[in-house]
């Protein structure tokens, strides 16, 4: 009876993980051999894990990832030229998010750009960061609707606060003047305090033809660098030197700013 009252009080205090652990403790073998401090530590650990798992569930739900992907499921055996060392370095504690770096994933349809982007975003969520996945067309539709109903400022503020913003299918179609200005404002708000992943079928050199963004001294033109590889996976390394990697044609390229020409 006393145990039930304790459990009810724990639920009233919203310590649901601790309540479930306290309910299960009598059924655990050898639990009576532990000291009070050890048993209490188990309850605290259970509550901590429960709260962390709930927070992760909320972050993943808000991220709206297109694929249920994780970095552990990335197949390096496929002939895509993925750099295993580079991908593992990105997945290690999501340091690229903590350092506010950005990633370009470039390649033809079906190579797995969206899956890799979602896997990196999912790992960032597991490491405690917030994320959001959206296709470029959907992003601009949301911005247009927000402008129409007067909530554009709130939407831009929400995008600016995200730790990781994934924009899929970037530069698939020419941008209108309004779309171009909106994306420049998003980039200005996020650089250099947040991280962004862009996936595209076009090489960076051809993005200006679709976006018509001039070479202004803005975050978009000065805050992005690419490290080309056979997989066309680019990583922002503006503050660090990047190792040269071969392109699809076997040419050697070094990391360079993605400036518009």
C-alpha positions in Angstrom: 0.0 0.0 0.0 2.8 2.4 0.9 4.6 1.5 -2.4 1.4 2.4 -4.4 1.1 5.7 -2.6 4.8 6.5 -3.4 4.3 5.5 -7.0 1.3 7.8 -7.3 3.2 10.7 -5.8 6.1 10.1 -8.2 3.6 10.3 -11.1 2.2 13.5 -9.7 5.7 14.9 -9.6 6.0 13.8 -13.3 8.8 11.4 -12.4 7.3 8.7 -14.5 10.6 6.9 -15.2 11.4 6.7 -11.6 7.9 5.5 -10.8 8.2 2.6 -13.3 11.7 1.7 -11.9 10.4 1.8 -8.4 7.5 -0.5 -9.3 9.8 -3.0 -11.0 12.5 -3.1 -8.4 10.9 -5.7 -6.1 10.9 -8.2 -9.0 14.6 -7.7 -9.8 16.9 -10.5 -8.6 19.5 -9.5 -6.0 18.0 -6.1 -5.5 17.8 -6.6 -1.7 21.6 -7.0 -1.7 22.2 -3.5 -2.8 22.5 -0.6 -0.5 20.0 2.3 -0.3 22.4 4.6 -2.2 22.8 2.0 -5.0 19.1 1.4 -5.3 18.4 5.1 -5.3 21.0 5.6 -8.0 19.2 3.0 -10.2 16.0 5.0 -9.8 17.7 8.2 -10.7 19.3 6.6 -13.8 16.0 5.3 -14.9 14.4 8.7 -14.6 17.3 10.3 -16.5 17.1 7.8 -19.3 13.3 8.1 -19.5 13.5 11.9 -19.8 16.3 11.7 -22.4 14.4 9.2 -24.5 11.3 11.4 -24.4 13.3 14.4 -25.4 14.8 12.5 -28.3 11.3 11.3 -29.5 10.2 14.9 -29.5 13.2 16.1 -31.5 12.8 13.3 -34.0 9.1 14.1 -34.4 9.7 17.8 -35.0 12.6 17.0 -37.4 10.1 15.4 -39.9 12.9 13.3 -41.5 12.0 11.8 -44.8 13.8 8.6 -44.1 14.1 6.5 -40.9 17.9 6.6 -41.4 20.8 6.4 -39.1 24.5 6.6 -39.7 25.0 3.0 -38.5 22.9 1.8 -41.6 25.0 3.6 -44.2 26.2 1.1 -46.7 29.8 1.8 -47.7 29.9 -1.2 -50.0 27.9 0.5 -52.7 30.1 2.0 -55.4 29.2 5.6 -54.5 32.7 6.7 -53.4 31.6 7.6 -49.9 34.6 8.5 -47.7 34.2 6.3 -44.7 36.6 8.3 -42.6 34.8 11.6 -43.5 31.4 10.2 -42.7 32.5 8.8 -39.4 34.2 12.1 -38.4 30.9 13.8 -39.1 28.9 11.3 -37.1 31.3 11.4 -34.1 29.4 13.4 -31.5 28.0 15.6 -34.4 31.0 17.9 -33.9 30.2 19.6 -37.2 27.0 20.9 -35.7 28.8 22.1 -32.6 31.3 23.9 -34.8 28.5 25.4 -36.9 29.7 23.8 -40.1 27.6 23.1 -43.2 27.4 20.1 -45.6 26.8 19.8 -49.3 25.7 16.5 -50.7 25.8 16.5 -54.5 25.2 13.6 -56.9 22.7 12.1 -59.3 19.2 10.8 -58.5 19.2 7.6 -56.5 22.7 7.8 -55.1 21.4 8.2 -51.5 21.8 11.9 -50.8 18.5 12.3 -48.9 19.2 9.1 -46.9 22.7 10.4 -45.9 21.3 13.8 -45.0 18.6 12.3 -42.8 21.1 10.0 -41.2 23.3 12.9 -40.2 20.3 14.9 -39.0 19.1 11.9 -37.0 22.5 11.5 -35.4 22.5 15.2 -34.5 19.1 14.7 -32.8 20.5 11.8 -30.8 23.4 14.1 -29.7 20.9 16.7 -28.4 20.5 19.0 -31.3 17.3 20.1 -33.0 16.8 19.5 -36.7 14.3 19.9 -39.5 14.0 18.3 -42.9 12.3 20.0 -45.8 12.4 19.9 -49.6 13.3 23.2 -51.3 10.0 23.4 -53.0 8.1 22.8 -49.7 10.3 25.4 -47.9 9.4 28.1 -50.4 5.7 27.2 -50.3 5.8 27.5 -46.5 7.5 30.8 -46.8 4.9 32.1 -49.3 2.0 31.0 -47.1 3.7 32.6 -44.1 4.0 35.8 -46.0 0.4 35.7 -47.0 -1.0 35.1 -43.4 1.5 37.4 -41.7 3.5 34.8 -39.9 6.7 35.1 -42.0 8.7 36.7 -39.2 7.8 33.8 -36.8 8.7 31.2 -39.4 12.1 32.8 -40.1 12.8 33.0 -36.4 12.0 29.3 -36.0 14.3 28.4 -38.9 17.1 30.6 -37.4 16.9 28.7 -34.1 17.2 25.2 -35.6 20.6 23.6 -35.0 20.4 21.7 -38.3 18.3 22.6 -41.3 18.2 20.0 -44.1 17.1 21.4 -47.5 16.7 18.6 -50.0 16.7 19.0 -53.8 18.2 22.4 -53.8 18.6 24.3 -57.1 16.3 22.0 -59.0 14.5 24.9 -60.5 15.2 28.7 -61.0 14.3 30.8 -58.0 11.9 33.7 -58.0 13.1 37.0 -56.6 11.1 36.5 -53.5 12.4 33.0 -53.0 16.0 34.2 -53.5 15.6 37.0 -50.9 14.0 34.6 -48.4 16.8 32.1 -48.7 19.5 34.8 -48.4 17.8 36.0 -45.2 17.6 32.5 -43.8 21.4 32.1 -44.6 22.2 35.4 -43.0 20.3 34.5 -39.8 21.9 31.1 -39.5 25.5 31.9 -40.4 27.7 31.3 -38.5 25.7 30.1 -35.5 23.8 27.1 -37.0 24.4 24.3 -39.5 22.7 23.5 -42.8 22.7 20.5 -45.1 22.0 21.1 -48.8 21.5 18.2 -51.3 21.5 18.8 -55.0 21.9 17.1 -58.3 23.8 20.1 -59.7 27.5 20.9 -58.9 28.0 24.0 -56.8 29.4 25.9 -59.8 26.0 25.7 -61.6 23.9 26.8 -58.6 24.1 30.5 -59.7 22.4 29.7 -63.0 19.4 28.4 -61.1 19.4 30.7 -58.0 20.7 33.9 -59.7 22.3 34.8 -56.3 25.0 37.4 -57.0 28.4 37.2 -55.5 27.6 39.6 -52.6 29.7 39.5 -49.4 26.9 37.6 -47.6 26.8 34.5 -45.5 25.7 32.5 -48.5 28.8 33.5 -50.6 31.4 33.6 -47.9 30.3 31.1 -45.3 30.2 27.9 -47.4 33.1 25.7 -48.5 33.1 22.3 -50.2 35.3 19.3 -50.1 34.6 17.4 -53.3 35.0 13.7 -53.4 33.9 10.8 -55.6 30.6 10.8 -53.7 30.2 14.6 -54.3 30.0 15.0 -50.5 31.0 18.5 -49.5 31.7 19.7 -46.0 32.1 23.3 -44.8 35.7 23.6 -43.6 36.2 27.3 -43.9 38.1 27.5 -40.6 40.2 24.5 -41.3 42.3 23.1 -44.2 40.6 20.3 -46.0 42.3 17.3 -47.7 42.0 17.2 -51.5 39.7 14.5 -52.8 39.2 13.2 -56.3 36.1 14.2 -58.4 34.0 11.9 -60.5 36.4 12.5 -63.4 39.4 11.7 -61.4 40.6 15.3 -61.2 42.2 16.5 -58.0 40.4 19.5 -56.4 41.1 21.3 -53.2 38.6 22.7 -50.7 37.4 26.1 -52.0 34.7 28.6 -51.2 31.5 28.1 -53.0 31.5 31.6 -54.5 29.1 32.6 -57.2 30.6 33.5 -60.6 
